[in-house]
Amino acid sequence: MNFLIIIFLIILGIVLLLIEVTILPGITVAGVGSFLVLVYSVYLAFTDYGPLAGFLTLAFVLIAAPLLVYKLFKSKAGKSMVLNAVLTGHTNEIDPEKVKVGDIGVTIGRLAPMGKIKVNDEVVEVRSTGTFVNPGEQVRIIHIEKSLITVEPLNIS
């Protein structure tokens, strides 16, 4: 009877491990439960059937559990769980022909200190020099570094 209990515990531990890896990733109840159930099955094999059965059970658990996880991710069902998308988008690409240092634009929204301006019929995200700039005010581009544009408000008096 204990033999069936050990087999059941090993199967339950492996099922919990697969649930942990696929459905509930991270350290959750399924992962901790899987570890405890597998350890208890090995403990039962040692205490009920001796060292040979215990070490055989331990070897089976240490080989079968990772092997089944590996096989799961190599199967068709496992491949559908893995993200294969490649991101090709770009953020705030600045066309150096259209936006240059010294250009004057108008704020679309409030720069606090980040926001958007319209300059040369282009809408770009910018940051101010640290001051808040209200919508509709004119600003001058003072620095462009990669995708970051720095502006300062124009003081028209």
Summary of the structure (lengths in Angstrom):
residues: 157
radius of gyration: 31.0
end to end distance: 94.1
largest distance: 94.1
contacts: 427
relative contact order: 0.10
helix: 45%
strand: 21%
